[in-house]
Amino acid sequence: MPSTRGYWETETRYLPVADVMSRNRLKDCRLMDDKELKKCGRGATDHWVEDSVGVVAIKWYDNKPVTLLSTFVGVDPTDSVRRWDKAKKEHVQVSRPSIVKEYNKFMGGVDLHDSLTALYKYPVRSKRWYIYIWYHTLTMVVVNAWLLYRRHCGQLGCSHLPLRKFQASAASCLTSAGKRARGRPSNTATLPSPAPVKWKKSPANDIGKDGVDHLPLWVVKRQRCKHCQGGFLSFVQCTKCDVHLCLNKDRNCFAPYHTPNNFPKLII
C-alpha cells in the first residue's frame, strides 16, 4: 500500500490514529484521482483498505481533495456539514465521512497553537541554527501558559489579558523579579523629580511582592496612596514599584502593600 508501511506496522499498529497524508506517499493505494473525484461533486468519497496492517485510506472532496489515513475509523457513519457554495451563493449541506469528524475534533488545539505562535515571533537573526529552536520553544511555552490562563479565567468568569499584553507582562516579571541594583545606592532626594502623571499602573505581583529592593524615597511632588482606601496624599514613593504609599506616624501602607497576602491573586 503506502510507502510508509513500516511506520504503520511498528509505531501505530495498536494505536488509534487518524492523520492527513500526502497523496504522493501512497504509491500503491488505488484511489480515484483528483479530476475524477471532482466530477462526482462536493462531498464525494473514495476509500481503500489495507488488511495486512489494518489501515484505511480515505479521499474526500470538499473545497479540494483531502487524503486521510486511520487505524480505527472509516467512512461510516457519515454526517452533513454546512458549507458555503460560491457558485450558488448560498449555504449547502455536504456529506462528511466519520474520519474527517474525528480528525477535526482533535486537531483544533494544534491548529490554534500554531496560529498563536505565529502571531508575535521574536525578531531574531542568527547564524547558529539552535538559537531559532530555543526561541521557538520559548514562544510555545508562553502560548501554552496563556491558553491555560485564559481557561482558568473563563472558569472563574473574569476577563483575561490578550496574548500580547500577557507576553509583555511575563517578560517584565522575568527580567525584574528578584533583581538588585548594581553599586551603592545613590542619594536621589536632591535630584529633580519627573513630571507627575495623572495615573500610574501598579506593578505586577511577581515584582511587588518579591521582597527585594523596595525602599521608601521622599520626593518633592506628592500623589495619592496606592494602598489605602481614603485616597490620602503622600510624599513617600517606593524606589522599585514607582508608586506612592503612606508612611508616617498615623498610617503605614508601605509594609502591607508589599506583603504577598495583600495582593490580588493572578490566575495563570
N, C-alpha and C positions, 0 to 999 in steps of 0.2 A: 504494500500500500504506500504509505508515505516514506520519504527519505528519513524521517525521524522515528523509524520503527524502534531503534534501540532505546530511545528516550522513553517511549510509551511502554516498552516491555520491562524496563528496570525501575525507573523513577516513579511512575504513576500507575502501575499495574493494579494496585489495590487501593487507590485513592480516587475519590470523586472529583473529577477535573472537567472543566468547561473553559475553553480558551479559543481566541481568534487565531487563525493560522493563515499565513500567506499561501496563495494558490500554487506558487512555483515550488513549494516544499512538499506538495502532494503529487509526485510524479506519476505514480501508477493508480491514482484514485480516479475512477471513471465517473466524473461529474459533468453535467452539462456546461458548455462554455458560456461566457457572458452574453453573447448575442442571442443564443437560443433561450436562455433564461429570461432575458429582457422581453422577448416576444411573448412569453407566457403571461406577462403582466406583473404589476406590482403585488408583492406578497407570494410570488411563486417560490417553490422549494424543491430541491433535489437532494438526495442523500445517498451515501454509500457506507456499508457496514463491513468492517474487517473483523471476522470472528476470531482470528488467531490471537489477537491482542485485545479484543473487546472494546474497540473504538469505533465510533460512528462519526463520519464527516458529513456535514450539512451545509448546503449552499442556499442562501436566502437572498432574494432580491427586494430591496426597499428603495432607497434612492440610487443605490448602486449595489452590486453583488458583494455579499459578505460570506466568508467561509469560516465555519467553526468546527472544532473537534471536541468530543466529550466521551467520558467513560461511564456516565451514569444517567444521562438524559438525552432524548432524541427529539423527533419532530412532534409527536403526540404527547400530551393533548395540546392542540393549537388554540389560540385565542385571537382576538381582534384588538388592534390599536388604532387610535385616531391620528391620521396624518393629513398634511395639507397638500392638495393637488394644485400645482401651478397652472396646468392646462385648464382645468375646470374652475379654478379659483374658488374652491370650497374644500371643506374637510371630508375625507373619505375614510372608510374602515378598511384596514389592511390586515390580512391574515399573518399571524406571527407564530413560528414554531416555539415549542417549550424551551429549547436550549437558549434561545435569544432572551427569553424572560428571565431564566436563571442567571445568565451571564450579566444582564443589566442590573440585577438585584445586588450582586456582589462587586461589581466594577464601579459603582458610583463613587465610593470613597477614594479609590485610586485615581480616577479622573479628576475629582475635586482637589485632591492633594497635588497633583501635577499642575493644575491651573494656578493654584495658590503659590506654589514655589516659583512659578514663572512671573509672578506679578512684580515683586521687588527683589531683584537679584543684586548681589554685591558687584559693583563695577571693578572687578579685579582682573588685572592682566599680568601674567607671569609666564616665564619660560619653563617653570617647574610644573609638571602635569599634576602632581599630587596636591598642589595648592587649590586647584579647582574642586577636587574631591572633598577637601576639608571644608571649603566654604559652602558647597552644596549640602554636605552633611549638616552644617550649622543651620542652613536655611530650613532643612527638613525638620530639625529639632524645634525651631521657633514656630513653624507652621503647625506641627503636632501639638505643641503647648497651647497655641491659640485655639485650635479646634477643641481641645479638652476644656479650656477656659470658657469658650462660648457654650459648650454643652452644659457646664455647671451653672452658668448664668441663666440659661434657659430653664433649667430645673428649678431655680430659685425665683424665676420671674423678674429678674433685674436686667438692666441694659448692659451691653458689653462694648468694649473698645473695638474700633476697626483694626484690621490686621496691621496697617501702617503705624498707628499710634501704639499698639501693643508691642511691635517690634522696636520702636524708639524707646518705649519705657523699659523694656528688657535690657537694651543696650546701655541706657543711662544707669540702671541699677547695677549692672555687672561692672561698669567702669568706675563707679563712685562708692559702692558699698565697701566699708572697711578700709578705705584708702586714707592714709595720713599725709598731711602736707610735709614737704621736704624742708629742711633747715629749721632755724629757730623762729618761733612766732614773732612777727613784727608788730609794732605798735601802730595800728591803723586808726587810732582815735583822732589823731590830729589831721588825717587826710580828709579832703572834701568828700562828702557823701555823694553818691549818684543821685540823679534826679528821681524824685519819688514817682512811683507808678500807681495807677488807680487800683489795680488788683494784682496780687501775686498768688500764683498757684502753689499749694502745699506740695512738698517733695514726696516722692514715692515712699511707701512704707519701709522698703528694704534700706533706704538711705536714712530716713528719720529715726529709725529705731535700732540702728546698728551699734550705738553707744560709742562712736569713735569721732573725736574732733568736734564735738558740739560745745562750743564755748560762747558765753554771753559777751556781747560787744555793745558799748554805749555809743550811739550815733546821734547826730545833730537833729535829724528830722524824726519825729515820732509818727507811728502808724498804729492801726488797730491791732489788738492782740488776736492771734490765730486760734487760740485755745479757749479762752473764757467766753461765756455766753453774754456778758454785759457789754462787749464791744469797747472796752477801755483802751485808751491810747497809751503807748509805751515807747520809751527811748531805747529799750534793750532789744538787740537783734541777735539771732543765732548765726555764727560765722559760717556754718556749713549749710543749714537749711535755708538761710536768707529770708527768714520770716521774723516778725516782731512778736515778742512774748512778754507778759507781765512778770517782773522780778523786782519786788520791793517788800517792805515790811508788812503790807496788807495782803498782797496777792503774790503767789509764786506759781506761775503757769509754765515755767521753763522745765521743771523736772517732770511733771505729769505728761507734758506734751511729748517728751522723748521716751516715755515708758511704753513698752510694746503693748501692754494690755489696754491702753487708751487709744490705740489706733484701730480704725475700721479694718476688718479682715478682707484681704484681696483674694478672691477665689480664683485659683489657676488650675 
